Amino acid sequence: MVDGKWQSYAIIAAVITKRQLGFVFIAIGLLVIAGALAANFIGGRDAGFGPLQKIGLAMGIGIILMAVPLLKLGNRPA
């Protein structure tokens, strides 16, 4: 490759922003919460929330709370 022709072959990677990363984390947190809540319906018996379901709810809420500041950081690269 002569005189910069190699640059035309470079793969341009899409840059993910902090806001996009925040939305991804919120979606993951919502999926974790939905999974913890769905465990009651799949189990067939309503015995209340077990300890693992409470941990799942806490983890989902924690992921969402950690994602909120990323939304405020805007379009800067992650």
Buried (B, 14 or more C-beta within 10 A) or exposed (E): EEEEEEEEEEEEEEEEBBBBBBBBBBEBBEEBBEBBBEBBEEEEEEEEBEEEBEEBBEBBEEBBEEBEEBBEEEEEEE
